[in-house]
Amino acid sequence: MKKNLHTFVLFVLLLPTFMQGGASTLNPVTMETFLEDGNSSIKIFPNPATEYIELTENKEVLKIVVYNLAGREMKRFDAFNGEKYYVGDLARGLYLVQLLDKSNQTIVTQRVSKR
């Protein structure tokens, strides 16, 4: 699982450089399409986050894992409907939040901005 995230981060960060002849900007539409994984019914909010994040109601998500853009796991939570998850101690920046099911399979990975 960690290897896949590292590969994903490397892909997302380097792809625009190769496609645009050295440009370092990332096309957010491409990133969102890649991250959404076809499951748009589960969302993380608010985004940008300051102190807490929440999920829309769901029955599939059992774990929430927050990674920095280098692929390092920063936080891990057990998921419960209606629960808030504290992210106030994270530094400002972009994070990848993976939502995992009972088999530890990724349901969706979403980009979250922390302010």
Summary of the structure (lengths in Angstrom):
residues: 115
radius of gyration: 14.2
end to end distance: 27.2
largest distance: 45.5
contacts: 296
relative contact order: 0.22
helix: 23%
strand: 33%
